[in-house]
């Protein structure tokens, strides 16, 4: 384990991720500390993971904190320079940390976030500034399933905005970092795999919860950064679309589709009323 790895603590926020989290942990060097924040209040998971993996500490949240608040709790337990935020449905490639280490040395630690690369398709990154022979890409934002945060370069009281429960927390974080003069990079040769939507056990309740929070977070993010008119402009078409789909799914007895659009509308309606992101899977 090199000096770079000694300065990393992984933070994994989990909610009923028993089916996939072990694969995630096994992809990390066993000498690197891992903090798991378990949002399902499952002490059996804590006992099992801490017994099987000596480098793992499981924190049991008293309730479902969500992604942002859960990560803030995990980061509060980090004593190293870097906190590596990782989703339980992501696994590190064999070269991941080595390539991140090379990027860190080339950047001379002048970054707030450094992220591994999901694939060879960089099209979703904006404001592309290539340097270091195209091995490092400076970007406006990265996706939140795998981000290395340089804690020495960030001075927010709470790194993630805890008003978000699910979705867009990392985009909000990246925007605040850029506005404060921070820099965000992707190490293009550092590989990671992400299953996507596999972090929690698949169920209709989880899917409905995701739809509720996606609409709430979309409105809140735009309201927070761009104002009320932009928030309405961005979401009104989605509101109308879900309203029509709700009607047709009711007409043709498509129960699942009806529920999805009902919860999308409900999440957006709560955002319109400026209510907090209160919804949880057990409310269904």
ZIGIPE-V508907 format. One record per residue. N is the residue number from 1. RES is the residue in one small letter. SS is DSSP state (helix for helix, strand for strand, loop for the rest). OMEGA is omega in radians with two decimals (* if undefined). BURIAL is + if it has 9 or more other ideal C-beta (glycine too) atoms within 8 Angstrom, else -. Layout:
N,RES,SS,OMEGA,BURIAL + N,RES,SS,OMEGA,BURIAL
This chain:
1,x,loop,-3.11,- + 2,x,loop,-3.10,- + 3,x,helix,3.12,- + 4,x,helix,-3.12,+ + 5,x,helix,3.10,+ + 6,x,helix,-3.11,- + 7,x,loop,-3.11,- + 8,x,strand,2.89,+ + 9,x,strand,3.10,+ + 10,x,strand,3.07,+ + 11,x,strand,-3.12,+ + 12,x,strand,3.06,+ + 13,x,strand,-3.01,+ + 14,x,strand,2.99,+ + 15,x,loop,-3.11,+ + 16,x,loop,-3.08,- + 17,x,loop,-3.06,+ + 18,x,loop,-3.05,- + 19,x,loop,-2.99,- + 20,x,loop,-2.99,+ + 21,x,helix,-3.14,+ + 22,x,helix,3.11,- + 23,x,helix,3.09,- + 24,x,helix,-3.11,+ + 25,x,helix,-3.11,+ + 26,x,helix,3.13,- + 27,x,loop,-3.10,- + 28,x,loop,3.07,+ + 29,x,loop,-3.05,- + 30,x,loop,3.10,- + 31,x,loop,-3.12,- + 32,x,loop,-3.12,+ + 33,x,strand,3.10,- + 34,x,strand,3.03,+ + 35,x,strand,3.09,+ + 36,x,strand,3.04,+ + 37,x,strand,-3.08,+ + 38,x,strand,-3.06,+ + 39,x,loop,-3.08,+ + 40,x,loop,3.12,+ + 41,x,loop,-3.06,+ + 42,x,loop,-3.12,+ + 43,x,helix,3.07,- + 44,x,helix,3.09,- + 45,x,helix,3.12,+ + 46,x,helix,-3.11,+ + 47,x,helix,-3.09,- + 48,x,helix,-3.08,- + 49,x,helix,-3.12,+ + 50,x,helix,3.08,+ + 51,x,helix,-3.08,- + 52,x,helix,-3.08,- + 53,x,loop,-3.05,+ + 54,x,loop,3.14,- + 55,x,loop,-3.06,+ + 56,x,strand,2.96,+ + 57,x,strand,-3.13,+ + 58,x,strand,3.08,+ + 59,x,strand,3.12,+ + 60,x,strand,3.08,+ + 61,x,loop,3.13,+ + 62,x,loop,3.06,- + 63,x,loop,-3.11,- + 64,x,loop,-3.05,+ + 65,x,loop,-3.04,+ + 66,x,helix,-3.03,+ + 67,x,helix,-3.06,+ + 68,x,helix,-3.11,+ + 69,x,helix,3.09,+ + 70,x,helix,3.10,+ + 71,x,helix,3.09,+ + 72,x,helix,3.09,+ + 73,x,helix,3.13,+ + 74,x,helix,-3.13,+ + 75,x,helix,3.12,+ + 76,x,loop,3.12,- + 77,x,loop,-3.07,+ + 78,x,loop,3.11,+ + 79,x,loop,3.13,- + 80,x,loop,-3.13,+ + 81,x,loop,-3.06,- + 82,x,strand,2.96,+ + 83,x,strand,-3.13,+ + 84,x,strand,3.11,+ + 85,x,strand,-3.07,+ + 86,x,strand,3.06,+ + 87,x,loop,-3.14,+ + 88,x,loop,3.10,+ + 89,x,loop,3.07,+ + 90,x,strand,3.08,+ + 91,x,strand,3.14,+ + 92,x,strand,2.95,+ + 93,x,loop,-3.08,+ + 94,x,loop,-3.08,- + 95,x,loop,-2.93,+ + 96,x,helix,-3.06,+ + 97,x,helix,3.11,+ + 98,x,helix,3.13,- + 99,x,helix,3.05,+ + 100,x,helix,3.10,+ + 101,x,helix,3.10,+ + 102,x,helix,3.13,+ + 103,x,helix,3.12,+ + 104,x,helix,3.13,+ + 105,x,helix,3.13,- + 106,x,helix,3.12,+ + 107,x,helix,-3.12,+ + 108,x,loop,3.08,- + 109,x,loop,-3.13,- + 110,x,loop,3.08,- + 111,x,loop,3.01,+ + 112,x,loop,3.07,+ + 113,x,strand,3.02,+ + 114,x,strand,-3.04,+ + 115,x,strand,2.99,+ + 116,x,strand,-3.05,+ + 117,x,strand,-3.10,+ + 118,x,loop,-3.08,- + 119,x,loop,3.13,- + 120,x,loop,3.13,- + 121,x,loop,-3.10,- + 122,x,loop,-2.96,+ + 123,x,loop,-3.09,- + 124,x,loop,3.04,- + 125,x,loop,3.09,+ + 126,x,loop,3.10,- + 127,x,loop,-3.03,- + 128,x,loop,3.11,+ + 129,x,strand,-3.07,- + 130,x,strand,3.05,- + 131,x,strand,3.12,- + 132,x,loop,3.11,- + 133,x,loop,3.05,- + 134,x,loop,3.11,- + 135,x,loop,-3.11,+ + 136,x,strand,-3.13,+ + 137,x,strand,3.06,+ + 138,x,strand,-3.01,+ + 139,x,loop,3.09,+ + 140,x,loop,-3.11,+ + 141,x,loop,3.00,+ + 142,x,loop,3.11,+ + 143,x,loop,-2.90,- + 144,x,loop,-3.08,+ + 145,x,loop,3.12,+ + 146,x,strand,3.14,+ + 147,x,strand,3.06,+ + 148,x,strand,-3.10,+ + 149,x,strand,3.07,+ + 150,x,strand,-3.01,+ + 151,x,helix,3.10,+ + 152,x,helix,-3.07,- + 153,x,helix,-3.08,- + 154,x,loop,-3.05,+ + 155,x,loop,3.07,- + 156,x,loop,3.08,- + 157,x,loop,3.05,- + 158,x,loop,-3.01,- + 159,x,loop,3.10,+ + 160,x,loop,3.05,+ + 161,x,loop,-3.04,+ + 162,x,loop,3.02,+ + 163,x,loop,3.02,- + 164,x,loop,2.99,+ + 165,x,loop,-3.08,+ + 166,x,loop,3.10,+ + 167,x,loop,3.01,+ + 168,x,loop,3.09,+ + 169,x,helix,-3.10,+ + 170,x,helix,3.10,+ + 171,x,helix,3.05,+ + 172,x,helix,3.12,+ + 173,x,helix,-3.13,+ + 174,x,helix,3.13,+ + 175,x,helix,3.12,+ + 176,x,helix,3.09,+ + 177,x,helix,-3.14,+ + 178,x,helix,-3.13,+ + 179,x,helix,3.13,- + 180,x,loop,3.09,- + 181,x,loop,3.12,- + 182,x,loop,-3.10,+ + 183,x,loop,-3.07,+ + 184,x,strand,-3.08,+ + 185,x,strand,2.96,+ + 186,x,strand,3.03,+ + 187,x,strand,-2.95,+ + 188,x,strand,-3.12,+ + 189,x,strand,3.13,+ + 190,x,strand,-2.96,+ + 191,x,strand,3.05,+ + 192,x,strand,3.08,+ + 193,x,strand,3.13,- + 194,x,strand,-3.10,+ + 195,x,loop,3.13,- + 196,x,loop,3.12,- + 197,x,loop,3.13,- + 198,x,loop,-3.04,- + 199,x,loop,3.10,+ + 200,x,loop,3.09,+ + 201,x,loop,-3.10,- + 202,x,loop,3.07,- + 203,x,loop,3.12,- + 204,x,helix,3.13,- + 205,x,helix,3.13,+ + 206,x,helix,-3.14,+ + 207,x,helix,3.12,+ + 208,x,helix,3.10,+ + 209,x,helix,3.12,+ + 210,x,helix,-3.13,+ + 211,x,helix,3.10,+ + 212,x,helix,-3.04,+ + 213,x,helix,3.08,+ + 214,x,helix,-3.12,+ + 215,x,helix,3.12,+ + 216,x,helix,-3.08,+ + 217,x,helix,3.12,+ + 218,x,helix,3.12,+ + 219,x,helix,-3.07,+ + 220,x,helix,-3.13,+ + 221,x,helix,-3.11,+ + 222,x,helix,3.08,+ + 223,x,helix,-3.11,+ + 224,x,helix,-2.99,- + 225,x,helix,-3.00,- + 226,x,helix,3.08,- + 227,x,loop,-3.01,- + 228,x,helix,-3.11,- + 229,x,helix,3.10,- + 230,x,helix,3.13,+ + 231,x,helix,3.09,+ + 232,x,helix,-3.11,- + 233,x,helix,-3.11,- + 234,x,helix,-2.99,+ + 235,x,helix,-3.01,+ + 236,x,helix,3.12,- + 237,x,helix,3.10,- + 238,x,helix,3.10,+ + 239,x,helix,-3.13,+ + 240,x,helix,3.14,- + 241,x,helix,3.14,- + 242,x,helix,3.11,+ + 243,x,helix,3.11,+ + 244,x,helix,-3.12,- + 245,x,helix,3.06,+ + 246,x,helix,-3.13,+ + 247,x,helix,-3.09,- + 248,x,helix,3.10,+ + 249,x,helix,3.05,+ + 250,x,helix,-3.12,- + 251,x,helix,-3.06,- + 252,x,loop,3.02,- + 253,x,loop,3.08,- + 254,x,loop,-2.98,- + 255,x,helix,-3.09,- + 256,x,helix,3.13,- + 257,x,helix,3.09,+ + 258,x,helix,-3.12,+ + 259,x,helix,3.14,+ + 260,x,helix,-3.09,+ + 261,x,helix,3.02,+ + 262,x,helix,-3.12,+ + 263,x,helix,3.04,+ + 264,x,helix,3.12,+ + 265,x,helix,-3.14,+ + 266,x,helix,3.10,+ + 267,x,helix,-3.14,+ + 268,x,helix,3.11,+ + 269,x,helix,3.08,- + 270,x,helix,3.09,+ + 271,x,helix,3.09,+ + 272,x,helix,-3.11,- + 273,x,loop,3.12,- + 274,x,loop,3.02,- + 275,x,loop,3.13,- + 276,x,loop,-3.14,- + 277,x,loop,-2.97,+ + 278,x,loop,-2.93,- + 279,x,loop,3.11,+ + 280,x,loop,-3.12,- + 281,x,helix,-3.09,+ + 282,x,helix,3.05,- + 283,x,helix,-3.07,- + 284,x,loop,*,-
